[in-house]
Amino acid sequence: MSPDFKPVHAKPYAVPRSMQVKAKAEIQRLSNKDVLKKIYDSAMASPTLSVAKPSGSLRLQIDVRRDVPNPREILYDSLDQSIIL
């Protein structure tokens, strides 16, 4: 990690009431399989989305858009010290 790295800690998204029971069950299922692990304190956090599958089950997705740098910002930062001819 670079020394100027700043951890991202985003607020969680609300889970719709209609999906809360299924979301808790899916989280428990993934915890039992050791896919998820409960962490009480972390410098980084990304919100999750609960998306209904065609079968009726849920898919948990992590929104990491804030964690991934914007390519335009990287390009502009690299061009900042450049000379355009």
N, CA, C and O of each residue as an XYZ file, in Angstrom:
340
protein
N       0.830     -1.170      0.000
C       0.000      0.000      0.000
C       0.879      1.240      0.000
O       1.937      1.264      0.628
N       0.434      2.263     -0.705
C       1.206      3.497     -0.745
C       1.038      4.266      0.561
O       0.017      4.118      1.234
N       2.017      5.081      0.929
C       1.947      5.806      2.198
C       0.807      6.824      2.252
O       0.341      7.163      3.341
N       0.353      7.315      1.106
C      -0.728      8.309      1.097
C      -2.118      7.670      0.970
O      -3.101      8.363      0.707
N      -2.192      6.359      1.157
C      -3.473      5.648      1.069
C      -4.404      6.078      2.195
O      -3.998      6.153      3.355
N      -5.668      6.362      1.841
C      -6.678      6.730      2.831
C      -7.775      5.670      2.817
O      -8.398      5.450      1.779
N      -8.022      5.013      3.940
C      -9.066      3.985      3.984
C     -10.443      4.577      3.706
O     -10.733      5.713      4.081
N     -11.283      3.792      3.047
C     -12.651      4.198      2.735
C     -13.581      3.514      3.723
O     -13.515      2.301      3.918
N     -14.435      4.293      4.336
C     -15.409      3.738      5.277
C     -16.768      4.309      4.891
O     -17.132      5.398      5.336
N     -17.517      3.586      4.069
C     -18.812      4.048      3.569
C     -19.941      3.554      4.463
O     -19.846      2.487      5.070
N     -21.005      4.340      4.535
C     -22.164      3.952      5.333
C     -22.896      2.790      4.663
O     -22.913      2.697      3.436
N     -23.497      1.908      5.454
C     -24.227      0.771      4.865
C     -25.526      1.212      4.204
O     -26.128      2.212      4.596
N     -25.948      0.455      3.200
C     -27.243      0.680      2.558
C     -28.323     -0.022      3.368
O     -28.077     -1.055      3.992
N     -29.507      0.545      3.350
C     -30.641     -0.089      4.028
C     -31.102     -1.297      3.214
O     -31.132     -1.255      1.984
N     -31.458     -2.363      3.909
C     -31.999     -3.559      3.255
C     -33.519     -3.416      3.256
O     -34.112     -3.193      4.312
N     -34.166     -3.540      2.088
C     -35.630     -3.444      2.056
C     -36.271     -4.469      2.991
O     -35.782     -5.590      3.125
N     -37.359     -4.075      3.630
C     -38.038     -4.973      4.577
C     -38.399     -6.311      3.936
O     -38.337     -7.354      4.587
N     -38.773     -6.276      2.673
C     -39.173     -7.515      2.000
C     -38.011     -8.493      1.835
O     -38.236     -9.681      1.601
N     -36.762     -8.007      1.954
C     -35.587     -8.860      1.765
C     -34.839     -9.141      3.058
O     -33.868     -9.897      3.035
N     -35.246     -8.568      4.181
C     -34.467     -8.680      5.413
C     -34.311    -10.111      5.907
O     -33.215    -10.502      6.310
N     -35.369    -10.892      5.885
C     -35.285    -12.279      6.374
C     -34.349    -13.092      5.482
O     -33.503    -13.838      5.978
N     -34.504    -12.945      4.159
C     -33.643    -13.691      3.229
C     -32.193    -13.219      3.326
O     -31.271    -14.028      3.220
N     -31.985    -11.916      3.527
C     -30.620    -11.391      3.640
C     -29.935    -11.947      4.886
O     -28.773    -12.349      4.827
N     -30.646    -11.972      6.011
C     -30.063    -12.538      7.237
C     -29.743    -14.022      7.061
O     -28.707    -14.500      7.522
N     -30.640    -14.744      6.392
C     -30.410    -16.172      6.154
C     -29.192    -16.385      5.251
O     -28.403    -17.301      5.480
N     -29.040    -15.548      4.233
C     -27.895    -15.671      3.315
C     -26.589    -15.336      4.035
O     -25.577    -16.008      3.832
N     -26.610    -14.313      4.863
C     -25.416    -13.962      5.637
C     -25.048    -15.103      6.586
O     -23.872    -15.436      6.732
N     -26.041    -15.694      7.222
C     -25.788    -16.825      8.129
C     -25.230    -18.028      7.363
O     -24.317    -18.704      7.837
N     -25.787    -18.286      6.175
C     -25.314    -19.407      5.352
C     -23.850    -19.206      4.966
O     -23.045    -20.133      5.052
N     -23.512    -17.988      4.539
C     -22.135    -17.702      4.144
C     -21.191    -17.710      5.345
O     -20.024    -18.079      5.215
N     -21.687    -17.309      6.503
C     -20.874    -17.369      7.730
C     -20.590    -18.810      8.122
O     -19.475    -19.141      8.526
N     -21.594    -19.666      8.004
C     -21.413    -21.083      8.336
C     -20.406    -21.764      7.417
O     -19.723    -22.701      7.829
N     -20.311    -21.292      6.166
C     -19.354    -21.858      5.206
C     -17.978    -21.195      5.312
O     -17.079    -21.501      4.530
N     -17.815    -20.290      6.276
C     -16.574    -19.531      6.470
C     -16.223    -18.647      5.276
O     -15.051    -18.355      5.037
N     -17.233    -18.227      4.533
C     -17.026    -17.268      3.449
C     -16.986    -15.862      4.043
O     -16.201    -15.018      3.610
N     -17.836    -15.620      5.035
C     -17.877    -14.342      5.743
C     -17.368    -14.536      7.159
O     -17.530    -15.597      7.761
N     -16.750    -13.489      7.672
C     -16.248    -13.523      9.043
C     -16.635    -12.210      9.713
O     -16.461    -11.141      9.130
N     -17.152    -12.284     10.921
C     -17.569    -11.095     11.643
C     -16.339    -10.339     12.133
O     -15.460    -10.908     12.781
N     -16.291     -9.051     11.815
C     -15.202     -8.177     12.237
C     -15.829     -7.024     13.009
O     -16.775     -6.397     12.534
N     -15.312     -6.749     14.177
C     -15.909     -5.726     15.034
C     -15.337     -4.337     14.804
O     -16.014     -3.348     15.086
N     -14.120     -4.231     14.303
C     -13.510     -2.927     14.092
C     -12.623     -3.006     12.857
O     -11.732     -3.851     12.769
N     -12.878     -2.116     11.907
C     -12.104     -2.122     10.676
C     -11.963     -0.693     10.161
O     -12.880      0.117     10.296
N     -10.815     -0.391      9.575
C     -10.597      0.935      9.001
C     -11.354      1.099      7.692
O     -11.656      2.221      7.286
N     -11.664     -0.014      7.028
C     -12.356      0.061      5.744
C     -13.695     -0.648      5.824
O     -13.842     -1.654      6.519
N     -14.674     -0.108      5.102
C     -15.992     -0.742      5.028
C     -16.670     -0.315      3.738
O     -16.658      0.864      3.383
N     -17.254     -1.264      3.044
C     -18.016     -0.998      1.828
C     -19.431     -1.529      2.018
O     -19.621     -2.590      2.613
N     -20.426     -0.798      1.518
C     -21.809     -1.256      1.686
C     -22.124     -2.448      0.788
O     -21.487     -2.647     -0.246
N     -23.115     -3.237      1.200
C     -23.563     -4.370      0.390
C     -24.961     -4.107     -0.141
O     -25.743     -3.360      0.448
N     -25.251     -4.731     -1.254
C     -26.575     -4.671     -1.875
C     -27.169     -6.064     -1.850
O     -26.456     -7.051     -2.029
N     -28.458     -6.146     -1.632
C     -29.171     -7.426     -1.719
C     -29.961     -7.412     -3.020
O     -30.875     -6.606     -3.192
N     -29.605     -8.306     -3.932
C     -30.249     -8.360     -5.244
C     -30.987     -9.686     -5.365
O     -30.414    -10.748     -5.120
N     -32.256     -9.622     -5.742
C     -33.062    -10.838     -5.890
C     -32.687    -11.553     -7.186
O     -32.623    -10.936     -8.249
N     -32.440    -12.855     -7.087
C     -32.164    -13.688     -8.262
C     -33.491    -14.159     -8.852
O     -34.510    -14.130     -8.160
N     -33.503    -14.593    -10.116
C     -34.738    -15.124    -10.706
C     -35.312    -16.312     -9.929
O     -36.520    -16.548     -9.949
N     -34.435    -17.058     -9.244
C     -34.901    -18.221     -8.478
C     -35.591    -17.819     -7.174
O     -36.213    -18.657     -6.521
N     -35.487    -16.539     -6.789
C     -36.094    -16.077     -5.548
C     -35.097    -15.921     -4.419
O     -35.396    -15.268     -3.419
N     -33.905    -16.514     -4.561
C     -32.878    -16.350     -3.530
C     -32.196    -14.988     -3.708
O     -32.468    -14.268     -4.669
N     -31.317    -14.652     -2.779
C     -30.641    -13.355     -2.830
C     -29.182    -13.504     -3.200
O     -28.542    -14.518     -2.922
N     -28.682    -12.470     -3.832
C     -27.251    -12.357     -4.114
C     -26.765    -11.138     -3.341
O     -27.317    -10.048     -3.489
N     -25.744    -11.315     -2.523
C     -25.146    -10.192     -1.810
C     -23.992     -9.660     -2.644
O     -23.111    -10.414     -3.056
N     -24.005     -8.358     -2.890
C     -22.957     -7.737     -3.688
C     -22.340     -6.596     -2.896
O     -23.045     -5.868     -2.197
N     -21.042     -6.440     -3.004
C     -20.336     -5.362     -2.319
C     -20.132     -4.224     -3.305
O     -19.676     -4.439     -4.428
N     -20.468     -3.022     -2.883
C     -20.301     -1.831     -3.713
C     -18.933     -1.233     -3.411
O     -18.761     -0.549     -2.402
N     -17.966     -1.487     -4.277
C     -16.596     -1.012     -4.064
C     -16.251      0.171     -4.961
O     -15.077      0.460     -5.189
N     -17.263      0.847     -5.464
C     -16.985      1.957     -6.376
C     -16.136      3.047     -5.738
O     -15.362      3.699     -6.439
N     -16.253      3.263     -4.444
C     -15.428      4.281     -3.788
C     -14.011      3.778     -3.570
O     -13.085      4.580     -3.446
N     -13.826      2.482     -3.522
C     -12.502      1.905     -3.295
C     -11.649      1.912     -4.557
O     -10.422      1.983     -4.486
N     -12.300      1.838     -5.706
C     -11.591      1.777     -6.976
C     -11.366      3.201     -7.471
O     -12.329      3.953     -7.624
N     -10.125      3.586     -7.722
C      -9.869      4.950     -8.167
C     -10.481      5.224     -9.533
O     -10.597      4.332    -10.372
N     -10.860      6.454     -9.730
C     -11.417      6.893    -11.002
C     -10.279      6.976    -12.020
O      -9.293      7.668    -11.766
N     -10.383      6.292    -13.162
C      -9.298      6.314    -14.155
C      -8.973      7.722    -14.639
O      -7.818      8.029    -14.932
N      -9.986      8.575    -14.724
C      -9.755      9.946    -15.170
C      -8.852     10.695    -14.187
O      -7.955     11.432    -14.596
N      -9.097     10.500    -12.889
C      -8.263     11.157    -11.881
C      -6.823     10.684    -11.976
O      -5.896     11.484    -11.850
N      -6.629      9.395    -12.196
C      -5.274      8.856    -12.332
C      -4.594      9.465    -13.554
O      -3.422      9.838    -13.495
N      -5.326      9.563    -14.656
C      -4.776     10.138    -15.878
C      -4.412     11.601    -15.671
O      -3.318     12.023    -16.046
N      -5.311     12.381    -15.080
C      -5.049     13.802    -14.850
C      -3.876     14.003    -13.897
O      -3.067     14.912    -14.083
N      -3.787     13.154    -12.878
C      -2.659     13.257    -11.952
C      -1.342     12.972    -12.659
O      -0.333     13.617    -12.375
N      -1.346     12.011    -13.577
C      -0.112     11.680    -14.288
C       0.243     12.751    -15.321
O       1.418     12.942    -15.632
N      -0.764     13.449    -15.854
C      -0.512     14.508    -16.836
C      -0.189     15.842    -16.177
O       0.239     16.777    -16.853
N      -0.387     15.937    -14.886
C      -0.204     17.194    -14.168
C       1.203     17.748    -14.345
O       1.381     18.962    -14.444
N       2.193     16.883    -14.386
C       3.578     17.324    -14.499
C       4.106     17.185    -15.922
O       5.312     17.276    -16.150
N       3.218     16.966    -16.867
C       3.632     16.751    -18.254
C       3.601     18.056    -19.040
O       2.906     19.009    -18.687
N       4.363     18.061    -20.097
C       4.361     19.191    -21.026
C       3.726     18.705    -22.314
O       4.157     17.710    -22.896
N       2.696     19.415    -22.755
C       1.999     19.036    -23.980
C       2.551     19.879    -25.118
O       2.553     21.107    -25.045
N       3.018     19.218    -26.164
C       3.590     19.915    -27.323
C       2.591     20.027    -28.433
O       2.898     20.584    -29.487
